[in-house]
Amino acid sequence: MQNPLIQVVDDNERNIKICREILEMEDFSVISSDNGKVGLQMAGEHRPDVILLDIMMPVMNGMEMLRKLKSDPQLQHIPILMLTAKSSTGDVVQALDAGANDYLTKPFSDEELGARVKTLYRMKNAEDQIRNQNVILEQKVRERTAELNDTRLEIVRRLGLAAEYRDTETGDHIIRMSKMCMKLGELCGMNDKRQELLLNASPMHDIGKISIPDAVMLKPGKLTAEEWEIMTQHTTIGARLLDGHDSLLMRTARDIALTHHEKWNGNGYPAGLKGKEIPLVGRIAAIADVFDSLTSRRPYKDPYPIDFACQIIEEERGKQFDPEITDLFLNNKSIFDRIKRDNSDEIAVSGNFQLSDRDKELK
């Protein structure tokens, strides 16, 4: 192992020589400079274990170098032993206040210098070990947190998938819908963290459907008024399932589940919210959910072509959907077309289509 490295910064060549001889006898390695400017540069390059620093020096004095060392996150942990020919209390207090760890008044004995440096080195060595342990512990905490987060997200996806299997042949809808939500979030100006939150929360938008009877969920024709009332309850049921947890992910998922069937004009459900009373995440999810539902196969219909679905969404601008988000969607429809195609085995061809009775309920 390398010997501990001690840096001596003193403008007196004789003092440097004396310090070097004493410290090398104690098996320390020594580097030196005759002013604070060069000493600061050397400290950055070599990261010594202890610095012996004279106060009175040209170019940059010891007090200035001390302050710069203590303001540098990479160097502030190096112990500083101040060397001074002055014995005034003022100089000592000023140095200690600025962050010096100890001081030694010249002239000093060989034994005293060796003992002071050994003490500071042992102190630094112990602090380094603690910092290293803290780094290891912090890394373990990060890894454990990431593992727990991954597990939580997987549970979220599987919950969304469980609800989706009640309604479609596969669970690809939640994959497409969540990716579309994320892209719309980006177009709305959300930062990366908010976009990722939207990606991970939106798969639970229809979690409440797990409580809807098959006779209603899978009915091929138009729902009766009573059946429609049952269907609308999936929003409030989903919100109750997701409520009561203080994580941002679950709160966002709850908002989406509760409000993705609200309408811009106030004619939606369950609360009849209007305009920006509807949370932004709910307004985003509404468009992504309807677009993918229209272009996907359902028990009651075949998939509609992309252009036909976009036409329906345009007709609902300012009615069902936020007009600004609708414009962002339509102005970038090629992006959403690509998401659909990249995550679907079946795309409807162009042609003359009419909304099914069930899809008319969207409007």
N, C-alpha and C positions, 0 to 999 in steps of 0.2 A: 504494500500500500504506500501511496505517496505520503511524505511528511506533511503535516498541517502547514498551510501557507500564511505567512504573516507579512503585511505590507507596512513599511515605514515611510512616512512622509515628513521630511524635515529638511530645511534649507542649510543645515550645518552638516557638512560631510563627515566630520569627526563623530557627531552624534549618531549618524547612520551606521558608521563603522562599528561603534561600540555596541549598538543594538544588534547588529548582525552577528557579531562575535558571541554575544550572550545567548541569543536565540538559537543559533546554530548548534551551540553546545547542548541545548535542550532538545535537539532533533527537530527544530522547526526549519522550514525553508523560508527564505526572505527575499522580497523584492522591494525596491525603493525608488523614490523620486524626491526632487528638491523643491517642488511647489504643488499647491493644491490642484491646479488645472491639469497637470500631467498625472497627478495622483488619482484624480477622479476618473480620468480615462483608463488608467491601469486597473483601477478597482472594477470598472465595467468589463474589462477584457479578462481579468484573472479571477475575479470573485474570491478574494482572500478570506481566510477564516477569522482573522482579527486585523484591525488597522490601528497602528500607532500614529497619532496625528499631532504634529506641533501646531501651536496656535499662531505664532508670529512667523509669517513667510511672505515672500514677494509673490506677485502675479495673482494668486488666490490664497488668502490666509486660511488657517485651519477652521475658523468658525464658519466661513462661507462654504468650504468643502463639506463640513459636517452637515450643514443644513441641506445641501444638495444630495448628499448620501441618504439622509433620512426622508427626503421627499421622493426618492426613486424606489418604486415597489420591488425592483430586482435587487437593490443594494441595502435597503433599510434594515435588514435583519443582521447585517455584519456588525459585531461588537466593536465599539470605538474606545480606545484608551488614549486620552488627551495627554500630551507631553507639554509641559510649560515651565519656563524658567521663572515665571511669576508665581507668587504664592498668595496673591490677593484673593479674598473670598469672592469678589465680584467676578473674576475670570472663571473660577471653578463653578459658581452657580450658573453663570451664563452658558457654559459648556454643557452642564448636566441638564439644564432646561431645554437645550437644543437637541438633546437626545444622546449625548455621550453616556457610555456605560460606566466609566471609571476615569480617574485622572492620576497622574504621577508627576510630581514636581522634580525638575532637574536641579542638582545632580541626584541620581538614584543609584542604589546598590544593584549588583548583578542579581542577587537573590530576590530582591523585591520585584524587579522587572520580570524575571522568569515566573515568579509566583502569580503576578497579576495577569500575565498573558495566558498562563495555563488555566487559570480560573475562568477567564473570558472564553477561552477555546472550549472548555468543558461545558460552559453554559450554552454556547452556540451549538455544540454537538447535540446536546440534549434537546434544545429547541428544534433543531433540524429533524431529529427523530420524531418528535411530536408532530411537526408539520407533515412529515412523510406519512405518519400513521393517519393523520387527519385526511390527507389526500386519498389514501387507500380506503378509509371509511366513507368518504364522500363519493368515491367511485362506486363502492358497493351499494350505497344508498341510491345512487342514480340508476344502477343496474336493476336493483330491486324495484324501484319506482317504475322504471320502463317496463319491467316484467309484469307488474301489477296493472299498469296502464294497458299493455297489450292484451292481457287477460280480460280486462273490463271491456275493451273495444270488441274483442271477439264475442263476448257475451251479448253486447249490444247488437252486433251484426246477426247473431243467431236468433235473437229475439225478433228482429225485423224480418228475418227469413221465415221464422215460424208463422208470423202473421201473413206473409206474402204467399206462402203455400196454400193458404185458405182461398186465394183469389186467382192464382195463375198456375200455369203448368211448371214454371221454374221460378227461382228467386232472383232472376236477372234484373227484374224491375228495380229493386232497391239499389243494385249496383249502378245502373244507368241513372236513376233518379238522383242518387247522392252525388255522382260525378257532375251531373247537370247543375245541381244546387251549388256545388263548389265553384263551377265556372261562372254561374250567375253572380255568386258572391264576389268573385274577382272583378267582374264587370261593374259591380256596384261600388267598387273601391275598398272592399274589405282587405285587411292585411293577411299575411300567410296564416297566422294563428287562427284568425276568425274563419278563414276559408276551410282550414282543416277541421275546425270545430263543426262547421256546417256539414262537411263530408261525413263525419262520424256520428252526428246527431240525427241527420235526416233519415237513415234507414229505419228508425223507429216511428216514422210518421203514422203508420197504420197499425201499430201494435194492438190497438183496441179491437181490431177485427177478429182477434182470437176468441172474442166472446160473442160474435154475431152468429146466429144459427145458420147451418148450411142451406136451409130452405130459402133464406134471404140472400146469403152471400152468392150462391151459385144459381140463383133463379135466372133463366135466360131472357125472360120478358120484363116488361115494365113493372116496377114495384107498386104495390098498393100504398095508400096513405099510411096505413099501420106499419107495413113493411119498411117504408121509407123512414118513418120515425125510429124504428129499430136500427136501421143502417146508420142514421146520423149519430147515434149514441157512441159509435166507435171513437169519436174525437174526445168526448168527455171521459170515456172509459180508459182510453190511452193515456190521457193526462193524469188520471188518478193512479194508474199503474206506475207512472214515471215520477209522480210527485213525492215530496218528502225527503229528497236527497239534495244536499247543498252544493254538489259539484256543478261546475259550469256546463259540463257535457249533459248531465241529466236535466238541468233547468232548460237548456236550449232544446233538447229533445222533447220535453214537455210542451214548450211553447209551440213547436212545430206540430206535434200531434194534436194539440187543441185548436190551432188556428189555420191549418192549411186548407180548410174548406170555408173559411170566411171570404167574403167578396168585397171588392173595392167599393161597390155601391151600397153595401150594407145589407144585401139580401142573402148572405151566406149563413152558415151555422157553425157552432152552436149558439153564439152570443149576438149575432147580427152586428159585429164590429164593422166600422166603416173607415175607408181611407187609411191614414197612418195610425189609426187606433190599432190596426193589425200589426203585430211585430214584423220587422223586416224579414226575419227568417221564415215566418209564415207566408209572407207574400212571395218570397222566392220559391219556397217549396210548392206553392200552389201551381205555379206555371210549370215547373219541372215535372210534378206529379201528373198533371193533366196531359201534357205533351206526350209523356211516355205511355200513359194509359191509353190515349187515343191511338198510338202507333203500335200497340201491343195486342196480342190475342187475349181475349177474355172468354169465359164460358158462354157469354151472351153475344159475342161478335167476333169477326175477323179483324185483323189490324188495318188501320187506315193508312194511306200514304203520308209521307212527311209533309208534302205541300198542302194536303187537305187539312192536316192537323194544325199547321201554321195559319191557315186561313181561319180556322175556328178560333184560334188564340187571338188573331188580329181583330176578329169580330167582337171578342170579349174585352178588348182594350178599354179601360175606364169603366167597365161593368163588373166583370168577375175579377179582372187582374189590374194591378198597379200599372198605370200607363207608361211610366218611365221604365219599369222593369220589362214590360212588354216590348217596348222599343229596343231595349238592349238585347233581348232575346231574338227578336225578328231581324235586327241588323247584324246578328251573328249566328243566324240559323244554320249556316254551314258547319259551325263548330258543334252544335247540338245534333245535327244530322250525323256527323262523324262519330260522336259518342254513342249514338244509337246503333249505328252500323257496326262499330267495333265491339259492341257488347250484346249483339243479337244475332240469332240464327235465321230470323225471318223478317224481311222487310216487304211491305206491301208495294205493289206496282201502282203506277198512276192509273186513273180511270174515274168514272162517275160514281161517287159515293154519297150516301146519306147517313146521317147520324142514326144509330139505333135508338130505340125507346129509352134504354138505360142511359146512353150517353147524352141524350137530351136533358137528362136530369142534372148534368153538369151545368147547364145553362138556366 
